[in-house]
Amino acid sequence: ELKVEQNPLFLSMQEGKNYTIYCNYSTTSDRLYWYRQDPGKSLESLFVLLSNGAVKQEGRLMASLDTKARLSTLHITAAVHDLSATYFCAAGNAGGTSYGKLTFGQGTILTVHP
Amino acid sequence: NAGVTQTPKFQVLKTGQSMTLQCAQDMNHEYMSWYRQDPGMGLRLIHYSVGAGITDQGEVPNGYNVSRSTTEDFPLRLLSAAPSQTSVYFCASSYSLGTTYEQYFGPGTRLTVT
């Protein structure tokens, strides 16, 4: 059974600082997703990582995937207040009937302070 | 394209009442899923479908029924609502063609059972 764990669950950052959110998953997965969620809103897709060593960057966010360690990271560079949100990682498998199924981490609540 | 739509946005039920949460997508996606989101637990898969007429259970299926008679619609039925079903419900859709493996989420339905 696929399990996904994120840490930290709560992250309070100062503006301008860097930090990393970690996402560990328990069994083989060939898709790793990162989502952002603002309060009362739906999930906004940030990244989809499909292969070992994949790295994707968008603005101040960079995500990477190490399938051998079963670990993905979301690195935040020079945080700004607008990045305050809840961030989720989710893992899944592309094969056959598993395609529509994702297993989510608990979420990391990020607050960026001036 | 409207993407993934969900109705209603908000609903309050009394214990024992039944209702149907609607989900529709206009992207001709094969795969559709229902998730519930509870504080501190991320999203958990309730049911999913790999095409019209084909559904399967996810992690937390008890108390919910689904059917998929068309590609576009994937309603979620609560048979006899319980306070433990108070949650935010998200519908998602995806397709297997192409290489993005993107999952598209609806805006959510916030359900309170008293």
Interface residues (C-beta under 8 A of the other chain):
Chain A: V4 L9 R31 Y33 K41 S42 L43 S45 V48 L50 F88 A90 A94 T97 Y99 G100 K101 L102 T103 F104 G105 Q106 G107
Chain B: E30 Y31 M32 S33 Y35 G40 M41 G42 L43 R44 L45 Y48 S49 V50 D56 G58 E59 F90 A92 S93 S94 S96 T99 T100 Y101 E102 Q103 F105 G106 P107 G108
